Amino acid sequence: MMPCPVCAGRMVFTARHPISADVEDTVYACRRCGAELIRTAMRNAAKPDTDKTSEAA
């Protein structure tokens, strides 16, 4: 996992919060000092009709 930006301790996954249909926040917390890190990212929405084996060909 990633190191804490405050004390270099170990960050662990805490929660995931949807912001909108395409965006979500992922929260990590440090085990040692309790600092929180929030990463905002686009969601990976898988299309059910897409066949990945045919795309590779």
Buried (B, 14 or more C-beta within 10 A) or exposed (E): EEEBEEEEBBBEEEEEEEEEEEEBEBBBBBEEEEBEBEEEEEEEEEEEEEEEEEEEE
